Amino acid sequence: MWSNLIMLMCFTSKKIDLLEKRLSGCRCISDTKALWQGGIFGRHMRLNMVFMVIYMPGVMYRKGHITKDAHLNIPRRLKWWIWSLYGWLMANVSAMAALYYFIKTS
């Protein structure tokens, strides 16, 4: 879990500005940046919004939060990094939930 948090902090400190520049025409990105600004939590919340653009571009477009092809502006390598980070985070959460279940039932 700690390794995942450290990787998220390193990734957001280096790449969030580049990602937001690529998605500069998207209302949700600019609103999230204005709301959360900098700091550890702010950068993570901004990365969450970028992930939402990658994960659900159709829904985000229908609601008017992004332009039609905004998700295509993000380089494939950065998309892979973001998917890897969130996949690892979900694996950690699932493992902790399973561990809690096994400890609680025994």
C-alpha positions as CSV (number, residue, x, y, z in Angstrom):
1,M,0.0,0.0,0.0
2,W,2.8,2.4,0.9
3,S,4.6,1.7,-2.4
4,N,1.4,2.6,-4.3
5,L,1.0,5.8,-2.4
6,I,4.6,6.8,-3.0
7,M,4.3,6.0,-6.7
8,L,1.1,8.1,-7.0
9,M,2.8,11.0,-5.3
10,C,5.8,10.7,-7.6
11,F,3.7,10.4,-10.7
12,T,1.5,13.3,-9.8
13,S,4.4,15.6,-8.9
14,K,6.0,15.0,-12.3
15,K,3.2,14.4,-14.8
16,I,0.0,16.1,-13.7
17,D,0.8,19.4,-15.3
18,L,1.6,17.7,-18.6
19,L,-1.7,15.8,-18.5
20,E,-3.7,18.9,-17.7
21,K,-2.0,20.7,-20.5
22,R,-3.0,18.0,-22.9
23,L,-6.6,18.3,-21.6
24,S,-6.7,22.1,-21.5
25,G,-9.9,22.4,-23.4
26,C,-11.9,20.3,-20.9
27,R,-14.1,22.1,-18.4
28,C,-13.8,19.4,-15.7
29,I,-10.0,19.6,-15.7
30,S,-9.9,23.4,-15.2
31,D,-12.7,23.3,-12.6
32,T,-10.9,20.5,-10.6
33,K,-7.6,22.4,-10.8
34,A,-9.2,25.6,-9.6
35,L,-11.0,23.8,-6.8
36,W,-8.2,21.5,-5.4
37,Q,-5.0,23.5,-6.6
38,G,-1.7,22.0,-5.4
39,G,-0.6,19.9,-2.5
40,I,-0.6,16.1,-2.2
41,F,-4.4,15.8,-2.0
42,G,-5.1,18.4,-4.7
43,R,-2.7,16.7,-7.1
44,H,-4.3,13.3,-6.4
45,M,-7.8,14.6,-6.9
46,R,-6.7,16.2,-10.2
47,L,-5.2,12.8,-11.3
48,N,-8.6,11.2,-10.4
49,M,-10.3,13.6,-12.8
50,V,-7.8,12.7,-15.5
51,F,-8.5,9.0,-14.9
52,M,-12.2,9.6,-15.2
53,V,-11.6,11.2,-18.6
54,I,-9.6,8.1,-19.7
55,Y,-12.0,5.6,-18.1
56,M,-15.3,7.1,-19.1
57,P,-14.8,9.5,-22.1
58,G,-18.3,8.8,-23.5
59,V,-20.1,9.7,-20.2
60,M,-17.9,12.7,-19.6
61,Y,-18.6,14.0,-23.1
62,R,-22.3,13.5,-22.9
63,K,-22.4,15.5,-19.7
64,G,-20.4,18.3,-21.3
65,H,-17.3,18.0,-19.1
66,I,-14.8,17.2,-22.0
67,T,-14.5,17.7,-25.7
68,K,-15.3,14.8,-28.0
69,D,-11.8,13.4,-28.5
70,A,-10.1,14.8,-25.4
71,H,-9.0,11.3,-24.2
72,L,-7.0,10.8,-27.4
73,N,-4.7,13.7,-26.5
74,I,-3.1,11.8,-23.7
75,P,-0.1,9.8,-24.9
76,R,-0.4,6.0,-24.8
77,R,2.5,5.6,-22.3
78,L,0.9,7.9,-19.8
79,K,-2.4,6.1,-20.1
80,W,-0.6,2.9,-19.4
81,W,1.0,4.4,-16.3
82,I,-2.3,5.7,-15.0
83,W,-4.1,2.4,-15.6
84,S,-1.2,0.6,-13.9
85,L,-1.3,2.8,-10.8
86,Y,-5.1,2.5,-10.4
87,G,-5.0,-1.2,-11.1
88,W,-2.3,-1.7,-8.4
89,L,-4.3,0.5,-6.0
90,M,-7.5,-1.7,-6.6
91,A,-5.4,-4.9,-6.1
92,N,-4.1,-3.5,-2.8
93,V,-7.6,-2.5,-1.6
94,S,-9.0,-5.9,-2.6
95,A,-6.1,-7.7,-0.7
96,M,-6.7,-5.6,2.4
97,A,-10.5,-6.3,2.2
98,A,-9.8,-10.1,1.9
99,L,-7.3,-10.0,4.7
100,Y,-9.8,-8.2,6.9
101,Y,-12.5,-10.8,6.1
102,F,-10.2,-13.7,6.9
103,I,-9.1,-12.2,10.1
104,K,-12.6,-11.3,11.1
105,T,-14.0,-14.8,10.4
106,S,-11.3,-16.8,12.1
